[in-house]
Amino acid sequence: MTAQHRIGSGFGARSTAREVLTGIDLSGRTALVTGGHSGLGLETTRALSAAGARVIVPARRPAAAREALRDIPRTETHELDLADLRGVRVFAETLVETGRTIDLLIANAGIMACPETRVGPGWEAQFAVNHLGHFALVNRLRPALATGSRVVSVSSGAHFASGIRWHDIHFRDGYDKWAAYGQSKTANVLFAVRLDALGAAAGVRAFALHPGSILTPLQRHIPRAEQIALGWVSPGGTPAEDFKTPEQGAATTVWAATSPLLDGHGGVYCEDCDVAELATGDTTGGRVAPWAVDPGEATRLWDLSAELTGVDAFS
């Protein structure tokens, strides 16, 4: 049996973040959105603030983040580089020491298809930033997560490109930027699966999602010629018809973070403002790969991540 079945949310691929939040009052609640000053993260921050939430935005370049958020009320910016685990610890410990609670934690920041880059002790950058940095952050913030809180991991349909490469997670034997990105996005889903299993009893639920295809600064490492070859844009720069606007792209994130339909549930992968079905055969659209929601794979990845980062606040 799998929990990966549509639940009929009433929303869809073209719903916007603000539409999803219609009638939801987040006054008095605090959200933390990594990368919440750019692309989908900015639209997520804007929508949550409009619904009344206080939004904490950790960013690698806090001055640029403050500038991007200056017209959005109830936002605050702090310095955080997810590639620097010591910095993650300092940020989290400082926040925990304030005694504040976090109701919604959205792991949104990430890098995509970058040139081969090594961080920390030689880790592949996409796995390190997209997964390990967020793993450490959420575990370090465990004391601040309120009962009834939700952790939302922004993954991608690109998880179909690769499961976890247990034989060579850090691509020491030949680098492939798309396989590395796909692995990191599979890791985002597996993280939510295991976090939900560990946190549910304490009232911490977790979700992963594919926001859809959207042109944002995430594509900064992909040349225009490659984007045209992939069918993402026309030679004139017009996005493909199935691409979403940033506000539409943020909709599934805020839906997973706030929808009453998901009360009492968790550990599932969502797409187009609904729970996705499990993929079978060659079908991928609107679905999730079996390896990305496999509990055994999720446990194995969690244990490895705890070993690599030196933190495990849920097991």
C-alpha positions in Angstrom: 0.0 0.0 0.0 1.1 3.6 -0.6 -0.1 6.9 0.5 0.7 8.3 -2.9 -2.9 8.9 -4.1 -4.6 12.1 -5.2 -7.0 13.5 -2.6 -8.9 16.0 -4.7 -7.6 19.3 -3.4 -9.7 21.4 -5.8 -6.6 23.2 -7.0 -4.4 22.4 -10.0 -1.4 23.2 -12.1 -2.4 26.8 -12.8 -3.5 27.7 -9.3 -1.5 30.4 -7.6 0.0 30.6 -4.2 -2.4 33.3 -3.1 -5.4 31.3 -4.4 -4.3 28.3 -2.4 -4.1 30.5 0.8 -7.5 32.0 0.3 -9.3 31.8 3.7 -6.2 30.6 5.6 -5.1 33.0 8.3 -1.4 32.6 9.3 -1.4 35.5 11.8 0.8 34.7 14.8 2.6 31.9 13.0 6.2 31.9 11.9 7.6 30.4 8.7 11.2 29.9 7.7 11.9 29.8 4.0 15.5 29.1 2.8 16.1 31.0 -0.4 13.0 33.0 0.3 14.2 36.1 -1.5 14.5 34.8 -5.0 12.5 32.9 -7.6 9.9 30.5 -6.2 11.1 31.3 -2.7 10.3 35.0 -3.1 6.8 34.1 -4.2 6.4 31.7 -1.3 7.5 34.4 1.1 5.2 37.0 -0.4 2.2 34.7 -0.2 2.9 33.6 3.4 3.3 37.2 4.5 0.1 38.2 2.8 -1.7 35.5 4.8 -0.3 37.0 8.0 2.8 34.9 8.7 6.1 36.2 10.0 8.7 34.9 7.6 12.4 34.3 8.4 14.5 34.2 5.3 18.1 32.8 5.8 20.2 33.7 2.8 23.9 33.4 1.6 23.8 37.1 0.6 21.7 38.8 3.3 22.1 42.3 1.9 20.6 41.2 -1.5 17.9 39.3 0.3 16.9 42.4 2.4 16.7 44.4 -0.8 14.4 41.9 -2.5 12.2 41.7 0.6 12.0 45.4 1.5 8.4 45.8 0.4 7.1 42.6 2.0 6.0 43.1 5.6 6.8 40.7 8.5 10.0 39.4 6.9 13.5 39.2 8.4 16.8 38.1 6.9 19.7 36.3 8.4 23.0 35.0 6.9 23.2 31.3 6.1 25.2 29.3 3.6 23.9 25.8 3.4 27.3 24.6 2.1 28.9 25.6 5.4 27.7 23.2 8.1 29.4 25.2 10.8 27.5 28.3 9.7 24.3 26.2 9.7 25.0 25.2 13.3 25.6 28.8 14.4 22.5 30.1 12.7 20.3 27.4 14.1 21.7 27.6 17.6 21.2 31.4 17.6 17.6 31.1 16.5 16.9 28.3 19.1 18.4 30.4 21.9 15.8 33.2 21.2 13.0 30.8 22.3 11.1 31.4 19.1 9.0 28.6 17.5 8.8 27.7 13.9 5.4 26.5 12.5 6.4 26.1 8.8 9.9 25.3 7.6 10.3 25.3 3.9 13.5 23.9 2.5 13.4 25.8 -0.8 17.0 26.9 -1.6 19.1 25.0 -4.0 21.5 24.8 -6.9 20.9 23.2 -10.3 23.1 21.5 -12.9 26.2 23.5 -11.8 29.7 22.8 -13.0 31.5 20.2 -10.9 32.0 21.8 -7.5 33.3 20.4 -4.2 32.4 21.7 -0.7 33.3 20.8 2.8 35.4 17.6 2.8 35.1 17.1 -0.9 31.3 16.6 -1.1 29.5 17.1 -4.5 27.9 20.5 -4.2 24.4 19.7 -5.3 24.0 16.8 -2.8 25.7 18.9 -0.1 23.7 22.1 -0.6 20.3 20.7 -1.7 20.2 17.8 0.8 22.9 17.8 3.5 22.6 21.5 4.3 18.9 21.3 4.8 19.2 18.0 6.7 21.5 19.6 9.2 19.4 22.8 9.4 16.2 20.9 10.2 17.8 18.7 12.8 19.6 21.7 14.4 16.2 23.5 14.6 14.4 20.6 16.1 13.9 22.4 19.5 12.2 25.3 17.7 9.8 23.2 15.7 6.3 23.7 17.2 3.9 20.8 17.8 1.8 20.7 14.6 4.6 22.2 12.5 5.2 21.2 8.9 8.5 20.8 7.1 8.3 21.1 3.3 11.1 19.9 1.1 11.1 21.4 -2.4 12.2 18.6 -4.7 11.6 18.3 -8.5 10.4 16.0 -11.2 14.1 15.7 -12.0 14.3 13.1 -9.2 13.5 10.7 -12.0 17.0 11.3 -13.4 18.7 9.4 -10.6 18.1 7.5 -7.4 20.7 7.6 -4.7 24.0 6.4 -6.2 25.2 4.4 -3.2 28.3 3.3 -5.0 29.4 6.9 -5.8 27.2 9.6 -4.1 29.8 12.3 -4.6 30.6 11.6 -8.2 34.2 10.9 -7.7 34.3 8.6 -10.7 33.0 11.1 -13.4 30.6 14.0 -12.9 27.3 14.4 -14.6 25.5 17.6 -13.7 22.0 16.3 -14.4 22.4 13.0 -12.6 23.9 14.9 -9.6 20.9 17.2 -9.6 18.5 14.3 -9.9 20.1 12.5 -7.0 19.9 15.6 -4.8 16.2 15.9 -5.7 15.6 12.2 -4.8 17.3 12.9 -1.6 14.9 15.8 -0.9 12.0 13.4 -1.2 13.6 10.6 0.9 14.4 13.2 3.6 10.7 14.1 3.9 9.7 10.4 4.0 12.0 9.6 6.9 11.5 12.9 8.7 7.8 12.3 8.8 8.2 8.8 10.1 10.4 10.0 12.9 8.6 13.3 13.7 5.0 12.4 13.4 4.6 11.2 17.0 5.9 14.6 18.2 3.6 16.5 15.8 6.2 17.3 13.2 5.0 16.3 9.7 7.0 16.5 6.4 6.2 16.7 2.7 8.1 16.9 -0.5 7.0 18.3 -3.8 7.6 19.2 -7.4 6.8 22.8 -8.0 6.6 22.4 -11.8 8.8 23.8 -14.6 9.4 27.6 -14.1 12.1 29.9 -15.3 13.8 31.4 -12.3 17.4 32.2 -11.3 17.8 28.5 -10.5 18.7 28.0 -14.2 21.7 30.4 -13.9 24.2 27.6 -14.8 22.3 26.5 -17.9 23.3 28.3 -21.1 20.4 29.7 -23.2 21.4 27.4 -26.1 21.0 24.4 -23.8 17.6 25.7 -22.5 16.5 26.0 -26.2 17.7 22.5 -26.9 15.8 21.1 -23.9 12.6 22.8 -25.2 12.3 25.1 -22.2 12.4 28.3 -24.2 12.0 29.4 -27.8 14.9 31.0 -29.6 13.3 34.3 -28.7 13.2 33.4 -25.0 9.5 32.6 -24.6 8.9 29.9 -22.0 7.4 26.6 -23.2 3.6 26.4 -22.9 3.6 24.0 -20.0 5.9 26.2 -17.9 4.3 27.9 -14.9 4.7 31.4 -13.6 6.6 31.8 -10.4 3.4 32.4 -8.4 1.9 29.2 -9.9 5.2 27.4 -9.1 5.0 28.4 -5.4 1.4 27.2 -5.1 2.2 23.6 -4.3 4.8 24.7 -1.7 2.3 26.8 0.3 -0.4 24.1 -0.2 1.7 21.5 1.3 2.7 23.8 4.1 -0.8 24.9 5.0 -3.7 22.9 3.6 -6.1 21.5 6.2 -6.6 18.5 3.8 -3.2 17.3 4.9 -3.8 17.5 8.6 -2.8 14.1 10.1 -0.9 13.1 7.0 2.7 13.4 5.8 5.6 11.7 4.2 4.2 12.1 0.7 5.3 13.8 -2.5 3.0 16.4 -4.0 2.6 18.0 -7.4 0.1 20.5 -8.8 -1.4 21.2 -5.4 -2.3 17.5 -4.7 -0.6 14.3 -3.6 1.0 12.6 -6.6 0.4 9.1 -7.7 3.2 6.5 -7.8 4.8 6.1 -11.2 4.5 2.9 -13.1 6.3 1.9 -16.3 7.3 4.9 -18.3 4.8 7.3 -16.8 6.3 10.2 -14.9 4.2 13.3 -15.2 2.2 14.1 -12.0 3.8 11.1 -10.4 6.7 10.1 -8.1 9.4 7.4 -8.7 9.1 4.4 -6.4 12.7 4.8 -5.3 12.1 8.3 -4.0 9.4 7.2 -1.5 10.9 3.8 -0.5 11.1 3.7 3.4 14.2 1.5 3.3 16.1 3.9 1.0 14.9 6.8 3.2 16.2 5.2 6.4 19.5 4.4 4.7 19.9 8.0 3.5 19.0 9.4 6.9 21.6 7.3 8.7 24.3 8.3 6.2 23.3 12.0 6.4 23.4 11.9 10.2 26.9 10.4 10.0 28.1 13.0 7.5 26.7 16.0 9.2 27.2 14.9 12.8 23.6 15.7 13.8 20.4 13.6 14.3 17.8 15.1 16.5 14.9 12.9 15.5 16.0 9.2 15.7 
